[in-house]
Amino acid sequence: MNVSVVLFTSDLRLHDHPPLRAALDGSRQVVPLFVRDPAVDGAGFAAANRLAFLADCLRDLDAGLRERGGRLVLRHGDVVEQVCRAAAESDADEVHMAADVSAFAQRREERLRAALEAQGVRLHVHDTVSTAVPPGAVTPASSDHFAVFTPYFRQWSRQVLRDTLGAPRAVRVPDGVGSDELPSRKGLTAVSEGLAAGGEAAGRKQLTDWLRHGVDTYETGHDDLGGDATSRLSPHLHFGTLSPVEVVNRARRAGGPGAEAFVRQLAWRDFHRQVLAARPAAATADYRTKRDRWRSERTARADVTAWREGRTGYPVIDAGMRQLRYEGWMHNRSRLLTASFLTKTLYVDWRVGARHFLDLLVDGDVANNQLNWQWMAGTGTDSRPNRVLNPVTQAKRHDPDGEYVRRWVPELADVEGPSVHEPWKLRGLERAAVDYPEPIVDLAEGLARFREARERD
């Protein structure tokens, strides 16, 4: 009897899953395995929102496998030990898994390969499971990765993507392989009240709806804070309930300027992954140092607390931070604005903000999160490292009617017109009626502090 183990990681789906399709080749039996690794908790990545979404994904994956005659095998413990154990229990001769780019994932793969080889089991690692184009497939002549997005995107766009794979019709799991109980949202604390549902079924429905009714306006509406005109697919891409190859292929078939702009954003995911694959230290260290002497969380405690709680006195910033806490997700334009405010206006270390985002974001992803924070802090791949996004100017441009601010900052719901973006300018009884804080920093003073810090040499 030929048996394969498929190790699911951040690819929790049945459609377009190269490791699973390869494992099933030749009518083999398969052990679909997910390991809940305590090392993830120890590294601080077991955020409540992601655990809740993960529980949805695992239950949906198990349901999909059962519809095909199989089931998901869940184990707790060290990944290497549990994979080797499952392989031994099922007499498997091969293990299939998706490639990943983080330092943690690369170390895991090295340990797993060595342990399986000692056991006489082959490890097959598949590209284009979590990316559309593999890291390292597109490189400039003088380096192992692209440090600037635009030339990367030109070459990325020329790549011919593999065909999208269908979901298997049948999955046969060998007898005698035990499984732990599947998790659920019940019992989890600190989960955001408005957290979306996870799972492949939800993701596929959302993608179909988006391509039918949303993508056409994406080019002109993706920065419209009040319009909320983005796809909101990032959690499904993070957990792999959607395949980036399939999403790109389907968007390109839809066609039009909106779809083209959407595909460009998907290319940013691959861009960040190829940067992190080549420079794993960028998850915690400056990609391009500016020798900043950032204010730490300790020295800027009051400012950091106000930023986290959405009480900075700048409505568009506070709206974004409150959306993050309520939904475990934030509009992309708000991510840029809140990151700029923390790093440039408050001059606080980008790692403080990146950590807070990872604590709450359901799509909290090391490559995207850390490198987007570095891009905004000016220590990453941005060619304009000293750019500062003015929250008032940006709010008037991207939330001109104040719809986004009023949605998330109810204290300002009765403030009419553009005054909602500058409530400190209200006078007399009108200002007294608004229970909203004064700005924690003057924008001009914050800009001057940042410029002085960056131009000190």
N, C-alpha and C positions, 0 to 999 in steps of 0.2 A: 504494500500500500504506500503510495507516494503522498506525503503530507508536507505542506508549507505553513509557516507562521507568517502572518502579516501584522507588523507592529504599526498600529495607528498612533500618530502623534498629533500634529496640527493639520490633519487631513481627514476629518471625521465625516466622510461621505461614501456613497457607493457609486455615484456617477463620476465618470472621467477620473478613475483612480488607477493609475498605471501599476502600482505595487500589487493591488488586489487582482487585476486582470492577469498579470504575469504569474502570480501564485496559483491561479486557477487553470493555467495552461495545461492541457492534457488531461482534463477531468480530475485534477488532484483534489484531495481534501485540504481544507484550510482551517487554521486556528486564527480567527480575527481577534487580535489581542490589543487591549489598552492597559497601560500600567500607570497607576496613580503613584508618582514618585515623590517621596517625602523630601527629596533634594530640592524640588521646585518650591515647596513650602519654606525650606531652610534658606533659600536664596531670596525670599521675600516676594515671590511672584504668585502666591496663592490669594489673590484679591477676591473678595466676596462676590463681586459682580461677575468675574470670569468663572469662578467656581459654579455659580448658579447657571450661567449660560452653558458651561461645560456639561453640567448635569442634564440639561435639556438635549444637548447634542448627543451624548452617550445613549440616552434613552431612545432618541429618534433613530440612531444608528442601529441599535439592537432591534428595534421594531422593523427596520428595513431588512436586516439580515434574517429575521424570523419569517418575514413574508416570502423569503427565498429558501427557506428550509434550514437556515443557520441560526447563529446567535452570537452575541458579543461576549468575549471572555475578558472579564475585568480582574486585575490583580493589583495589590498594593505592595510597594516595596521598591528596592533598587531595580532599575530597568534591566540592567545586564543580568542580574540574578533571576529575575522573573521570566525574561525571554528564554534564557537557557533552560530554566525549569520547564516552561511550556513546551519547548522543543523536545526535551527528554521525555516528558509525559506522553507526547503524541508521536514519538519516533519520527519527528520531522527531519528532513535533510537540508532544508533551506529556509532562510528568513528574508522577507522583503520589507523595505521601509522607504520612506521619502527622505531625500536629502534636506538638510537644514543648514543655516549659515552661522548661528551664534557660536561663541566659544564653548558654551555648555553643550550644545548639540554636537559639535565636532569632537569634543572629548568623549561624549557618550558613544558616538559611532566607532571611534578608535577602540574603546574598551570592549564594546560589543563584538566587534570583528575579531579581536584577539581571543575572547572567551569562546565564541562560537567555533573558531578554527580549532581550538584545543578540543572541542567536543565533536569535531568532524562535520560541522554544519556550515554551509556557505551563506554569506550575507550579501544580498543584492540591494544596492542603494539607487533609487530612481530619481532622476531630475524631472523638472517641469511638473511637479506635483503641487508645490506651494508657490511657484513662480511661473510666469509665462515663458520667460527666457532664462536659462540657467545662469547663475553667477559665474563669471569667467568665460562665458560663451562670446561675449562682446567686450573687447579690450582695445585700448589705443596702442599704437606702435611702441610707445615709450614707457608703458606702465602695466601693472597687473589689473588695473581697474580704472574706470572713468571717475574723475573727481568733479566733473561739471556735467549737469544733466543734459543740456541741449545736444552736444555731440553724441552723448550716449543714446539719446532718444532717436537721433537720426539713424544710427546703426541698429538699434533695437527694432525700429519700425521696418527694417529691411529683412528681418528674420522671418523665415517661414515656420509658423507654429505647427506642431503635430496636430493630427486630427483629434477631435473630441471623442472619447470612448464612452460607450453606453454602460449602463449599470448591468452587472451580471444577472442572468435569469435565475440561477441556482447557486447556492453556496452550501457545501456539505462539510460539517464540522465533525471530526472524529469523536467517538465516545470516550469518556473517562477523563476529559479535561475540565477541571472544576473552575468555577468563577465566583468571585465575590459579588455581593449585592450591588446593583447599580445605584448610584447616588441620586438624590433629588434635591430640589430647592428647599424642601421642608427642613427646618432646623438651622438653616444658614442665617446668620445675623449680618447686619450692615449692608444688605443688598439694596441697591437703589430702587426707590418706589416705582419709577417708570421704566425699569429695565426691560428691553425687548425680549421676546422669546427666541430661543436658539433651536438648532436642528436643521438638517438638510431640507426637510419638507418646507419649513418656513422660509429658508434661504432661497430655494428654487422658486417658490411663489413670489417672493419679493423681487427677485431678478426679473421674472417674466412681467410682472406689473410695471416695473421700472422701465423696461425696454419698450413696453407698449404705450405707457402714458407719461413717462417722465424724462427720458433721455433727450427728446427733441428740444427741450428748452434748457438743457444743461449748460450749453456754451454761454448763454446770456444770463442764466439764473443761478449759477453755482455759488456765487458770492452773495446772493440775496439772503441776508440773515432772516428776515421776516418770512420770506417765501418758502424757506426750508426745502429748497429744490435740489438737494443732493440725493444720492441713491441710498444712503444709510446701509450699504452692504459691507462696510469695513469689518464688523464683527464676524460675519460669515466668511470673509476672506481670511481673517485672522485664525479662526478655528478650522478652516478648510472645509466647511460645509458647502462651499462653492469652490469650484476649480478656476483659478485665474486664466488658464488656457481656454476653458469653455466661455468664461465671461467675455474675454477679448474677442473670441471667434463670434459669439452671438452679437456683441456690440458692433463689430465690423459688418456683419450681415445686415444689421438694422440700418447702418449708414447715416450720413448727414453730419453737419457740423457739431451737433450735440454729442453724437456717438464718438466722433473724433476727439473731442475735448475730454470725454470720459475715458477713452483708451489712454490718452496722455497721462491722466492721473493714475491709471493702473501701471503705467510704465514707471512712475515714481516709486511704487512698491518694489519693483525689480531693481531699480537704481539703488535704493537704500540697501537692499540685500547684497548687491555686488560690492558696495562699499564695505559693509560690515564683514562679509566673507573675507575680504582682503585685509581689513583692519579691525579685528575683533575687539581691540582695546578701545575703539571709539564708543563702545557702549558705556564707558565710564570716564574716559579721558578725552581731552580736547583733540579733535581731528587736526585742527590747525590752531595752535595756541596763539592767543593774543597777550599772553602773560598778564591776564586779568587778576586783580586782587578783589575778587567778588566779595560782596557782603554775604556772610554765612547765614544759615537759618537762625543761629543763636544771636548773632549781632543785629539781625533785622527781624527779630521775632514778631514784633507788633505788625510790621508791614506784611510779613508772610502770612500771619494769621488772618489779617483783613483780606488779603488776596484769596486765600483758600475759602473763606466764608462768604465771599462775594459782598464785601463791605468796604470797598476801596474808595467809594464816592464817585467812581466813573461808571455810569450805568451799563455801557456795553461790555465792560470787563466783568462787572458783577453778574450780568445776565449770563455770560458764558460760563462762569464758575458755578452758578446755581443750576444751569442746565446739566453740567457735568455731574454734580452731586445727585440730581434727581433722576437722570436717565442713564448715568454711566456712559455717556456719549456726549460729544460736543461737535457742533458745526465746525467745519474746517477753517473758515475765516475767523471764528472765535478762538480756535486753537492758536492761530497766528497772533491775534491781538493780545490774548492773555499771556502768551509766551514773551512777546515783545515787551509788554508792560512789566513783567517780573524781571527780565534780564536787562533791559535797556533803561526803562524809566526808574525802576527800583534798584537796579544794579545788584541783583541777587543771583547767586550761582545757579546756572541752568539745571544742575543736577537736583536741586531742591524742587524745582517745578516738574522735572521729568519723573521724579519719584512720586510726587502727588498724583500726577496723571496715571502712572502705573497702578497706583493704589485704587483708582476708581474706574478707569476706562475699561469697558468690556472688550474693546479691540486693542488693549494695551499690548504693544508689540515692540520688542527690543529694537529691531532695526528701524521701523517707522518712527516710534516715539522718540528714541534717543537722538536719532540723526535729524529729525525735524526740529527738536529742541536746539540742537547744535546749529542748525541752519539759521534759526531765528536769533540765537545768541551771538551769531557771528563767529563761532569757532568751528563751524562745519564746512560744508561745500558751497555756501552762498558766496557769489562773486562780489557782493556788496555787504561786507561784514558789519558795517557801521550803520546800516539802515535802521531807522526807528519808526514804528507805526504809531502815529498820533491817534489815540482812541477816540477823540472827538471828531476829527476829520474823517476817520474811517467809519465811525457810526453814522455820520450824516450821509456818507457815500453808500454804505451797504445796508443801512436800516433807516432810510430817509423818513419814513412815516413813524418810526419808533415802535413798530409792531413787535419786534424781537425783544426790545427792552421791556415793554409793558407786559409781555407774556411771562418773563422770568423775574422781573422786579416789580411786584404788585404795588409796592409803596408809591410808584410813579404812575400808576394806571390812570390817574385823573389829570396828569400834566399833559397839556395839549401841545401839538405841533413839535417843532424841533427843540423846544425848550427841554424836552425830556432827556436830551443828551447832555445838557448843562444845567442841572437843577440848582447848582450853587449860585446861579445868576438870578434866580427867582427872588422877589422882594416881598417884604412885609408879611401879611397874613398868608399869602400864597406859599411862601417858603416855610412859614411856621406850621402849615397844615401838612407838610410832607415829612414823614419820619424816615429820613434818609441821611446818611452821614456826609459830612464835608469831605472833599478830596484829601487823601492821606499824603499826597505829594503834589506840588506845583509842577506842571509838565515842563515848563521852561527850566526850573531848577533841576529836575531829573535829567533832562537832556544835557544840561551843562555838566552835571556830575559824570555822566557817561562819557561825554567827549573829553573831559579832562582826564579820565581814567585811561581811555584808549590812546590819547595823544601825549601821554606822560613822557615818552622817550623822544 
